[in-house]
Amino acid sequence: MHNDAMTLAFNSDTRLLVIAPHPDDEIIACGGLLQAVARAGGRARVLFATDGDNNPWPQRLSERRWQLDAQARKRWGALRRAEAEAALDALQCDGLDGMHIGWPDGELTTLLAPSRCAEAIDTLTDVMADFSPTLVMVPAFGDYHPDHSALALLVTLALRRFPGVQAGSFHIHVPPSSAGQEWSLALDERALERKRDALRCYASQLHFGQQRLLKFARAHEAFDIGTGVPDTHASGDRWRWRIALPGWMARIGARHLRILALDESGSLLDQRLPLSDPRLKVVRGKGVLEIGMQPLVAGAHQVFAKVEHGVGIFVYDTTLWTAAEAS
């Protein structure tokens, strides 16, 4: 944590909206924050983007079955939704409630496609208009889980319609070096124990050991100011990226380049190209890829790319989204 981290302060006018990709992310990242808002007399709401229904290994262990069909996934999602409500109750916060969108777990990046992006942004806009938040907390754009980074971008696009709303982001699956200017919140013993109690409500996530989950119940919560989506503008006659390859994820291999081009209102293009595609000029360095290409679409306001490994059993991205450099 940076030494210049600022302490968060709230009052009765605070209206906090925490947007969680999956049930349990809200407690891991913001269990103390939600309590702090309640103690100050403010209101808080948690918006669960998914029900966490695509969670096969804990479900297989719990139900002692290998094959999981659509009905099994629906059943698991209902269980995790119920756990989420119990977890919020365990925080014992007045003025706290939860909402569920029910977007597909593990597939939030598909909502960035041109055919779906506008509808997803409208859904988030409706939630914000209904609740009128003063502060919105989202997962960091620099998160290796694709659901987290996709949600950060969707919320950023929705927040363009609410210029007076402050945004912040929380870290779960992020490299330590990615932290920027932070807000800091210290939890007292009572708040920390309630956070732990709330995490214990997620019994479906305890099959690999309670301590594995409770280690996330840290006594300090830290947040970046903003969602982490860089405000860069694509320009020039080439798109260029310098993409860092992180640790063990780099050893999985790099197979595809996922490109996302946005205009002012949302997505213009969402395309995946093999790194062997002749349109790409790829220069491999130590721990980095330098990639250049002719623009695939005109009128892009922002252009992002990430390298994907293409191995279905691995949830996390090979690299983070990287903004195209101006040429």
C-alpha positions as CSV (number, residue, x, y, z in Angstrom):
1,M,0.0,0.0,0.0
2,H,1.3,3.4,-0.9
3,N,2.2,5.8,2.0
4,D,0.0,8.5,0.5
5,A,-3.1,6.4,0.7
6,M,-6.2,8.4,1.7
7,T,-8.6,7.3,4.4
8,L,-12.2,6.9,3.2
9,A,-14.8,9.0,5.0
10,F,-18.6,8.7,4.8
11,N,-21.7,10.4,6.1
12,S,-25.5,10.0,6.0
13,D,-25.5,11.2,2.4
14,T,-23.3,8.4,1.2
15,R,-24.9,6.0,-1.3
16,L,-22.4,3.2,-2.1
17,L,-23.0,0.8,-5.0
18,V,-20.6,-2.2,-5.0
19,I,-20.7,-4.1,-8.3
20,A,-19.5,-7.6,-7.8
21,P,-18.7,-10.1,-10.7
22,H,-19.5,-13.1,-8.5
23,P,-21.0,-13.8,-5.1
24,D,-18.2,-13.5,-2.4
25,D,-16.3,-10.8,-4.3
26,E,-18.2,-8.2,-2.5
27,I,-17.2,-9.5,0.9
28,I,-13.6,-10.2,0.0
29,A,-13.1,-6.7,-1.3
30,C,-15.6,-4.6,0.4
31,G,-16.9,-6.3,3.5
32,G,-15.4,-3.6,5.7
33,L,-16.4,-0.8,3.4
34,L,-20.0,-1.8,3.4
35,Q,-20.0,-1.8,7.2
36,A,-18.3,1.6,7.4
37,V,-21.0,3.2,5.2
38,A,-23.7,1.7,7.4
39,R,-22.0,3.0,10.6
40,A,-22.0,6.5,9.1
41,G,-25.7,6.3,8.4
42,G,-25.4,6.0,4.6
43,R,-27.0,3.4,2.3
44,A,-25.3,0.7,0.3
45,R,-26.3,-1.8,-2.3
46,V,-24.5,-4.7,-3.8
47,L,-25.2,-5.5,-7.5
48,F,-24.2,-9.1,-8.3
49,A,-23.4,-9.4,-12.0
50,T,-23.5,-13.2,-12.1
51,D,-24.8,-15.9,-9.7
52,G,-21.5,-17.7,-9.8
53,D,-23.2,-20.7,-11.5
54,N,-20.2,-21.7,-13.6
55,N,-18.3,-23.1,-10.7
56,P,-17.8,-26.7,-11.6
57,W,-15.2,-28.2,-9.2
58,P,-16.8,-27.1,-6.0
59,Q,-20.2,-28.3,-7.4
60,R,-18.8,-31.7,-8.4
61,L,-17.4,-32.1,-4.9
62,S,-20.6,-31.0,-3.2
63,E,-23.0,-33.0,-5.4
64,R,-20.6,-36.0,-6.0
65,R,-21.4,-36.0,-9.7
66,W,-19.2,-35.4,-12.7
67,Q,-21.6,-34.3,-15.5
68,L,-23.1,-30.9,-14.9
69,D,-25.9,-29.9,-17.3
70,A,-27.8,-26.6,-17.6
71,Q,-30.2,-27.6,-14.9
72,A,-27.3,-28.4,-12.5
73,R,-25.7,-25.0,-13.3
74,K,-29.1,-23.3,-12.6
75,R,-29.3,-25.2,-9.3
76,W,-25.8,-24.1,-8.3
77,G,-26.5,-20.5,-9.2
78,A,-29.6,-20.5,-7.0
79,L,-27.5,-21.8,-4.1
80,R,-24.9,-19.1,-4.5
81,R,-27.5,-16.4,-4.8
82,A,-29.0,-17.6,-1.5
83,E,-25.5,-17.6,0.1
84,A,-25.0,-14.0,-1.1
85,E,-28.1,-12.8,0.6
86,A,-27.1,-14.6,3.8
87,A,-23.6,-13.0,3.6
88,L,-25.1,-9.5,3.4
89,D,-27.3,-10.3,6.4
90,A,-24.2,-11.4,8.3
91,L,-22.6,-8.0,8.0
92,Q,-25.6,-6.6,10.1
93,C,-25.7,-3.4,8.2
94,D,-28.8,-1.2,8.2
95,G,-29.6,0.2,4.7
96,L,-27.8,-2.6,2.8
97,D,-29.5,-4.7,0.2
98,G,-28.5,-6.8,-2.8
99,M,-29.6,-7.0,-6.5
100,H,-28.9,-9.8,-9.0
101,I,-28.6,-9.3,-12.8
102,G,-28.0,-13.0,-13.6
103,W,-25.5,-12.5,-16.4
104,P,-23.6,-15.6,-17.5
105,D,-20.8,-16.6,-15.1
106,G,-17.5,-16.8,-16.9
107,E,-18.8,-15.1,-20.0
108,L,-18.9,-11.4,-19.2
109,T,-16.4,-10.6,-21.9
110,T,-19.0,-11.7,-24.4
111,L,-21.1,-8.7,-23.3
112,L,-18.5,-6.4,-24.9
113,A,-19.5,-7.7,-28.3
114,P,-21.1,-5.0,-30.5
115,S,-24.4,-6.8,-30.5
116,R,-24.6,-7.0,-26.7
117,C,-22.7,-4.0,-25.3
118,A,-25.4,-1.4,-25.5
119,E,-27.9,-3.5,-23.8
120,A,-25.5,-4.4,-21.0
121,I,-24.6,-0.7,-20.5
122,D,-28.3,0.2,-20.4
123,T,-28.9,-2.4,-17.7
124,L,-26.1,-0.9,-15.5
125,T,-27.4,2.6,-16.2
126,D,-30.9,1.6,-15.0
127,V,-29.5,0.3,-11.7
128,M,-27.5,3.5,-11.2
129,A,-30.4,5.7,-12.0
130,D,-32.6,3.8,-9.6
131,F,-30.1,3.9,-6.7
132,S,-28.4,7.3,-7.3
133,P,-25.0,6.3,-5.9
134,T,-22.4,8.8,-4.8
135,L,-19.7,6.2,-5.0
136,V,-19.4,3.1,-7.2
137,M,-16.9,0.3,-6.5
138,V,-16.0,-2.1,-9.2
139,P,-13.3,-4.8,-9.8
140,A,-10.1,-3.3,-11.2
141,F,-9.7,-3.2,-15.0
142,G,-6.2,-4.6,-14.3
143,D,-7.6,-7.9,-12.9
144,Y,-6.5,-11.2,-14.5
145,H,-10.0,-12.7,-14.2
146,P,-11.8,-11.9,-17.5
147,D,-15.2,-11.4,-15.8
148,H,-13.6,-8.8,-13.5
149,S,-11.9,-6.8,-16.3
150,A,-14.9,-6.9,-18.6
151,L,-17.2,-5.7,-15.8
152,A,-14.9,-2.8,-15.0
153,L,-15.0,-1.7,-18.6
154,L,-18.8,-2.0,-18.8
155,V,-19.3,0.0,-15.7
156,T,-16.8,2.7,-16.9
157,L,-18.9,3.0,-20.1
158,A,-22.1,3.3,-18.0
159,L,-20.6,5.9,-15.7
160,R,-20.1,8.2,-18.7
161,R,-23.8,9.0,-18.2
162,F,-23.2,10.0,-14.6
163,P,-20.3,12.4,-14.6
164,G,-20.8,13.5,-11.0
165,V,-20.4,10.0,-9.5
166,Q,-17.1,9.0,-7.9
167,A,-15.7,5.6,-8.9
168,G,-13.2,3.3,-7.2
169,S,-11.9,-0.2,-7.9
170,F,-10.9,-3.1,-5.7
171,H,-8.1,-5.6,-6.2
172,I,-8.6,-9.4,-6.1
173,H,-6.7,-11.1,-8.9
174,V,-4.2,-8.3,-9.7
175,P,-0.4,-8.1,-9.8
176,P,1.0,-6.1,-6.8
177,S,2.7,-3.7,-9.1
178,S,-0.6,-2.5,-10.6
179,A,-1.7,-0.5,-7.5
180,G,-2.2,3.2,-8.2
181,Q,-3.3,6.0,-5.9
182,E,-5.3,4.3,-3.2
183,W,-8.0,4.8,-0.7
184,S,-7.3,2.9,2.6
185,L,-9.8,1.5,5.1
186,A,-8.7,-0.2,8.4
187,L,-11.1,-2.7,9.9
188,D,-11.5,-2.9,13.7
189,E,-11.9,-6.3,15.3
190,R,-15.7,-6.2,15.3
191,A,-15.8,-5.3,11.6
192,L,-13.2,-7.9,10.7
193,E,-15.1,-10.7,12.5
194,R,-18.3,-9.8,10.7
195,K,-16.5,-9.9,7.5
196,R,-15.3,-13.4,8.3
197,D,-18.8,-14.5,9.4
198,A,-20.1,-13.2,6.0
199,L,-17.5,-15.2,4.1
200,R,-18.4,-18.4,6.1
201,C,-21.9,-18.0,4.6
202,Y,-20.4,-19.1,1.3
203,A,-20.3,-22.8,2.2
204,S,-20.2,-23.7,-1.5
205,Q,-16.7,-22.2,-1.6
206,L,-15.3,-24.0,1.4
207,H,-14.8,-27.4,-0.1
208,F,-11.1,-26.6,-0.6
209,G,-10.7,-25.5,3.0
210,Q,-12.2,-22.7,5.1
211,Q,-8.8,-21.0,5.6
212,R,-8.3,-20.7,1.9
213,L,-11.3,-18.4,1.7
214,L,-10.8,-16.6,5.1
215,K,-7.3,-15.6,4.1
216,F,-9.0,-13.0,1.9
217,A,-10.6,-11.4,5.0
218,R,-7.9,-8.8,5.4
219,A,-7.8,-6.2,8.2
220,H,-7.1,-3.5,5.6
221,E,-9.0,-2.9,2.4
222,A,-7.4,-0.8,-0.3
223,F,-9.0,0.7,-3.4
224,D,-7.8,2.6,-6.4
225,I,-9.4,5.8,-7.4
226,G,-11.2,5.2,-10.7
227,T,-11.9,1.9,-12.4
228,G,-8.4,1.6,-13.9
229,V,-9.6,1.9,-17.5
230,P,-7.0,4.2,-19.2
231,D,-8.4,7.3,-20.8
232,T,-6.4,6.9,-24.0
233,H,-7.4,7.7,-27.5
234,A,-6.5,5.6,-30.6
235,S,-4.8,7.7,-33.2
236,G,-2.5,7.4,-36.2
237,D,-2.4,4.8,-39.0
238,R,-1.4,1.8,-36.8
239,W,-2.5,0.1,-33.6
240,R,0.4,-0.7,-31.4
241,W,0.6,-2.6,-28.1
242,R,3.4,-3.5,-25.7
243,I,2.0,-6.4,-23.7
244,A,3.8,-7.7,-20.6
245,L,3.7,-11.5,-20.2
246,P,3.3,-12.3,-16.4
247,G,5.0,-15.1,-14.5
248,W,3.5,-18.6,-14.7
249,M,0.6,-17.4,-16.9
250,A,3.2,-16.6,-19.6
251,R,4.3,-20.2,-19.5
252,I,0.9,-21.5,-20.4
253,G,1.5,-20.0,-23.9
254,A,0.2,-17.1,-25.9
255,R,-2.0,-18.1,-28.9
256,H,-4.5,-15.3,-29.7
257,L,-4.8,-11.6,-29.6
258,R,-8.2,-10.4,-28.4
259,I,-8.9,-6.9,-29.7
260,L,-11.6,-4.6,-28.5
261,A,-12.3,-1.3,-30.2
262,L,-14.8,1.2,-28.7
263,D,-16.5,4.3,-29.9
264,E,-18.0,7.0,-27.5
265,S,-21.0,4.9,-26.8
266,G,-19.7,1.3,-26.6
267,S,-18.2,-1.4,-28.7
268,L,-17.4,-1.2,-32.4
269,L,-15.4,-4.4,-32.7
270,D,-14.6,-7.5,-30.6
271,Q,-12.3,-9.8,-32.5
272,R,-9.8,-12.6,-31.7
273,L,-6.8,-13.2,-34.0
274,P,-4.2,-15.9,-33.8
275,L,-0.8,-14.5,-33.2
276,S,0.3,-16.1,-36.5
277,D,-2.2,-13.9,-38.4
278,P,-0.2,-12.2,-41.2
279,R,-1.9,-8.9,-40.3
280,L,0.0,-8.8,-37.0
281,K,3.6,-7.9,-36.7
282,V,4.7,-9.6,-33.5
283,V,8.1,-9.0,-31.9
284,R,8.9,-11.2,-28.9
285,G,11.1,-9.9,-26.2
286,K,11.9,-11.1,-22.7
287,G,8.6,-11.1,-20.8
288,V,7.0,-8.8,-23.4
289,L,5.3,-8.9,-26.8
290,E,5.3,-5.8,-29.1
291,I,2.4,-6.0,-31.6
292,G,1.4,-3.7,-34.4
293,M,-1.2,-3.8,-37.1
294,Q,-3.3,-1.7,-39.5
295,P,-6.6,-0.6,-37.8
296,L,-9.4,-3.1,-38.3
297,V,-12.1,-0.4,-38.0
298,A,-12.5,3.3,-38.4
299,G,-13.8,5.7,-35.8
300,A,-12.4,3.9,-32.7
301,H,-12.2,6.1,-29.6
302,Q,-10.3,3.5,-27.5
303,V,-8.6,0.3,-28.6
304,F,-7.5,-2.4,-26.1
305,A,-5.9,-5.8,-26.6
306,K,-4.9,-8.8,-24.5
307,V,-3.2,-12.1,-25.3
308,E,-5.1,-15.2,-24.6
309,H,-3.8,-18.7,-24.0
310,G,-6.8,-20.6,-25.5
311,V,-6.8,-23.3,-22.9
312,G,-10.3,-23.9,-21.6
313,I,-9.4,-25.3,-18.2
314,F,-7.6,-22.1,-17.2
315,V,-10.0,-19.3,-16.0
316,Y,-7.5,-16.4,-15.8
317,D,-6.2,-14.4,-18.7
318,T,-2.6,-14.7,-19.9
319,T,-2.2,-10.9,-20.0
320,L,-4.1,-7.9,-18.9
321,W,-6.0,-5.6,-21.3
322,T,-3.5,-3.0,-22.7
323,A,-4.4,0.2,-24.4
324,A,-3.1,0.9,-27.9
325,E,-0.3,3.3,-28.0
326,A,-0.7,6.5,-30.1
327,S,1.5,6.3,-33.2
